[in-house]
């Protein structure tokens, strides 16, 4: 149990107030540290390892949506940005001379 868990009596109890552990956690008891994860991307590792038999169908669906957003999202943002810049009267998304088009020869 972590902090602020609701016990059977409806009160939040910390670990030292229950039978889990009577003393604070010692450094030598720590065997790992939790890190952030991207949800559903662990399925790709399971797919590589050949262990996907227990992956729920909704996780596959959510992985597909996530990958689609990662691939398509930047193109959509760039398209919206370029439309917004054209409305401001600027044809180019960058003011840097390197990215400007050469003048049309006439």
C-alpha positions as CSV (number, residue, x, y, z in Angstrom):
1,X,0.0,0.0,0.0
2,X,1.1,3.5,-0.7
3,X,0.2,6.7,1.1
4,X,-3.4,7.9,1.6
5,X,-5.0,4.5,1.0
6,X,-8.5,4.1,2.3
7,X,-8.8,1.2,4.8
8,X,-11.7,-1.0,5.5
9,X,-12.9,1.4,8.2
10,X,-13.0,4.3,5.6
11,X,-9.9,6.1,7.0
12,X,-6.7,6.8,5.1
13,X,-3.8,5.1,6.8
14,X,-0.1,5.2,6.1
15,X,1.9,2.0,6.0
16,X,3.4,2.4,9.5
17,X,-0.1,2.6,11.0
18,X,-0.9,-0.9,9.6
19,X,0.7,-4.3,9.9
20,X,2.7,-3.8,6.7
21,X,5.7,-2.1,8.2
22,X,6.2,-0.5,11.6
23,X,9.3,1.4,10.8
24,X,10.2,3.8,8.0
25,X,11.6,2.3,4.8
26,X,15.4,1.8,4.9
27,X,17.6,2.6,1.9
28,X,18.8,-1.0,1.7
29,X,15.2,-2.3,1.3
30,X,14.7,-0.3,-1.9
31,X,15.3,-2.6,-4.9
32,X,13.9,-0.4,-7.7
33,X,12.6,3.0,-8.5
34,X,9.3,3.6,-10.4
35,X,9.7,5.5,-13.7
36,X,7.3,7.1,-16.1
37,X,6.0,5.0,-19.0
38,X,4.2,5.7,-22.2
39,X,1.0,3.7,-22.0
40,X,0.5,0.9,-24.5
41,X,4.1,1.2,-26.0
42,X,5.2,-1.8,-23.9
43,X,3.1,-3.9,-26.2
44,X,5.7,-3.4,-28.9
45,X,8.3,-5.0,-26.7
46,X,5.9,-7.9,-25.9
47,X,5.3,-8.3,-29.6
48,X,9.0,-8.4,-30.3
49,X,9.4,-11.0,-27.5
50,X,6.4,-13.1,-28.8
51,X,4.4,-12.8,-25.6
52,X,1.3,-11.0,-26.7
53,X,-1.3,-13.7,-25.8
54,X,-2.5,-11.8,-22.7
55,X,-2.6,-8.3,-24.2
56,X,-6.3,-7.1,-24.2
57,X,-7.9,-6.0,-27.4
58,X,-8.5,-2.5,-26.2
59,X,-4.7,-2.1,-25.6
60,X,-4.0,-2.9,-29.2
61,X,-6.6,-0.4,-30.3
62,X,-5.1,2.3,-28.0
63,X,-1.6,1.5,-29.3
64,X,-2.8,2.0,-32.8
65,X,-4.4,5.3,-32.0
66,X,-1.2,6.5,-30.2
67,X,1.0,5.5,-33.1
68,X,-1.4,7.2,-35.6
69,X,-1.4,10.4,-33.5
70,X,2.4,10.4,-33.3
71,X,2.8,9.9,-37.0
72,X,0.0,12.1,-38.3
73,X,0.0,14.7,-35.5
74,X,3.0,16.7,-36.7
75,X,1.7,16.9,-40.2
76,X,-1.7,18.2,-39.0
77,X,0.0,20.8,-36.7
78,X,2.2,22.0,-39.6
79,X,-0.8,22.3,-41.9
80,X,-2.7,24.3,-39.3
81,X,0.3,26.5,-38.7
82,X,0.9,27.2,-42.4
83,X,-2.8,28.1,-42.8
84,X,-2.6,30.4,-39.8
85,X,0.5,32.1,-41.2
86,X,-1.1,32.7,-44.6
87,X,-4.0,34.4,-42.8
88,X,-1.5,36.7,-41.2
89,X,-0.2,37.7,-44.7
90,X,3.0,35.8,-44.4
91,X,3.5,33.1,-47.1
92,X,6.5,31.5,-45.4
93,X,6.4,29.8,-42.0
94,X,10.0,31.0,-41.3
95,X,11.4,34.5,-41.5
96,X,14.9,33.2,-42.1
97,X,16.3,34.0,-45.5
98,X,17.6,30.4,-46.0
99,X,14.0,29.1,-46.1
100,X,12.6,31.7,-48.4
101,X,11.7,30.9,-52.0
102,X,13.9,32.5,-54.7
103,X,12.0,35.2,-56.8
104,X,10.2,33.9,-59.9
105,X,12.1,34.7,-63.0
106,X,10.1,36.8,-65.4
